[in-house]
Amino acid sequence: MELLTVVAIIGILAAVAVPSFFKLRQGIEYRQAARDVASALRDARSKAITTNRQHRVVLTAPRSFQIAQGDRAHNSAGWTLLSVAKSIPLTSQLTTTNVEFNPNGTAETAVTIPIQDSSTLAVRFNIDVTTIGKIAIKTP
């Protein structure tokens, strides 16, 4: 009888803990996706400054991104891919856009990149890029 009670208590605790664990794990995956994209943005900005050429991060829906180098310091016409496309977790989704950085560290335009839940399209994190080149991860 006592063993049956212990098994029942363990079953109840497991039923309560498992959904929380999955929600926590998804939150970690969304945060990691935001960090990966922000890291690529910072890397592109740094490369633009050190090479004196425009660099961009090419975000391709639904889940990949890569860095490209322009052929000029400004108004680049040709772009060479510098990295293999990297992917973010399957639970996350990106929108297609390009974020370009100039040799002085500024961005061509201010952009907000949403990291979305791939099933509900709810925004979990935003990555803000300002025209002065500041990159920040924010929660909506």
N, C-alpha and C positions, 0 to 999 in steps of 0.2 A: 504494500500500500504506500509506504514512504517513497519507494523507488518510483512509483507511478506519479506521485505528487511532484517529485524532483524533475522527472521527464516533462511533465505538463508545464512547469515553471520555465524550464529551459526552452521549450517550444514557444511559449508566449514571448519570452525575451527575444528569441530569434526572429519571430514575426514582426516585432516592433523595430528591431535593429537593422534588418536587411534593407528596407526601403530608405532609411536614413543613410546607410552606407552607400547605396547607389547614387543618391542625390549628392552626397559629398564628393564621390568620385567624379561625377559629371562636372561639378563646380571646379574641381582641380583641372580637368581636361580643358574647360573653357578658358581658365586663367592661363594655362600653359600655351594654348593657341594664341591668346593675346600677346603673351610674352615673346613667342616665336616671331610673330609678325612685327612687333615693335623692335625686336632685335635686328631683323632684316632692314627695317627703316633706318635705324641708327647706323648700321653697317654701310648702307648706301650713302647716307649723308657724310659719313667719315671718308669714304672712298672718293666722293665728289670733291671734298676739301683737299685730300692728299694728292689726287691725280690732276686736279684743275680741269676736270671734265664733268659734265652732267652725269648723274646716275639716277636710275629709277628703280622702284620696286613694282613689278608687274604682278598684280593680284588677279588671279583667274578663278572665277566661280566654278565649282562650289568650294574647293578646298586647297588650292595650291598658290604658291608665290615664288618669284625668283628675282634676282638682281640683274640689271642690264646697264652697260656703260654707253654713254653717248659719244659721238665723234667730235664734239666741240664743247667749249666752255658754256655756250648759250645757244639756244635754238638748234639743238642737235637734229640732224636729219636721219642719221643711221644709228642703230642701236645694236650692240653686241651683248648677247647673254653671257653673264659671268658665272652663274651658278646653275646647278641642276635644280629643277622644280622641287620645292619642299612642300610637304603636305601637313595639314593640321588634322586633329582627330576627327573621326567620322561623325561625332556628335555635334561638330561645329560646322559653320558655313560662312563663306566670304562673298562679297559682291565684287564684280569685275571692275577694276579701276587701275590707274597708274599713278604713282606718287613720285614726282621728279624733284631732285635736289640739285642746286647750283653749287659751283666751286666756293662760293662765300658762305655756304652752310644753310642758305635759305631754301624754302620749298617754293615751287612755282605757284601753287595754290594751296589754300587751307583745305584740309580734307578730314572727314570723320569716317573711320572704317569700323563698321559694326561686326562684332563676332556674334553670330546668331546660332540658336539651337536649330539643327538641321530638320527636325520634325515639326516644330511649332513656329519657327522663324522669329521667336522671341529674342530680343537683343540681350545678351548676357554681359558683354563688355563693349566699350567704344574705345578706339584708338584715335586720339586727336593729333593731327599734325598742323601746326600753325605756319604761317608764311615766314616767320623768322626761324623756322626749323625745329621748334620744340615739339617733342613727341611724348605723349602722356597716355597712360591707360586709365580709363575711368569706368565706373559702374554707372549704368543708366538710372 
